[in-house]
């Protein structure tokens, strides 16, 4: 093992929609977690790996946003996020730039008080506010919790992310490499493909539907002797009326989701993709343990 090599686990927490997945994608330099401006985009813990052969290796756990749960899927997501806090070496807490600490933030502070893990506060989206305001926000947060560090940054503009990495390495323990240096994620390709399709559906659809959709990969097979991947997937929604919206007039919406997803999957797999999409209705799947398991959300793993 190299002298002075550090390695450890870092969880990125925050209320839904503060930019956690965007931050992780920028730090890793590749798109792993799906991003959209709709809350509850990230449903599972996603492990991604950042390796710096000089300094060390950071394994990021991008958890679902911590919020008050409304159904079984919501409970699963919150449990996953809160459970992670004691298992990691560093907690990265992302917040919006604001003087107001709302109920959602208060809830997170209560969770943090139960842990001894060092917490680095990242005030994200600072590209949207003036400099002198940032000092006020730092001051507001400094009074409510004893943070190891407070870093203003912009995940979207990749501002100050070097400092975020420096701070993480500062608090990581010395240790061996967990993964090969070319490992980026522990997510199987099928899971990433399903997430890409779900992301494209979130982008294309109205606010009302996306929470109630899941994506199943029914078939993913390399075409014999050709550089083509055949993928068949089903978009599952909760209501018949949603199915109509997902398909769209004359199939236009489904076509749009399919072509946007195919473009990105081809970039991921670096080969041609033949993508077929179907839409099915499974009523109230988010409140059914067996259906959630079917769609890759395993509550026993929490």
Secondary structure, DSSP 8 states (H G I E B T S, - for coil): --TT-EEEEEEEE-STTSSHHHHHHHHHTS--S---SSSS---S-EEEEEEETTTEEEEEEE--------SHHHHHHHHHHHHHTTTSSEEEEEE-S-S---HHHHHHHHHHTT--SEEEEEE--GGGS-HHHHHHHHHHHHTTS--SEEEE-BTTTTBTHHHHHHHHHHHS-B---SS-TT--BSS-HHHHHHHHHHHHHHHHS-TTTGGG-EEEEEEEEE-TTSSEEEEEEEEEES-HHHHHHHH-GGGHHHHHHHHHHHHHHHHHHTSEEEEEEEEEE-TTGGG-HHHHHHTT--GGG-
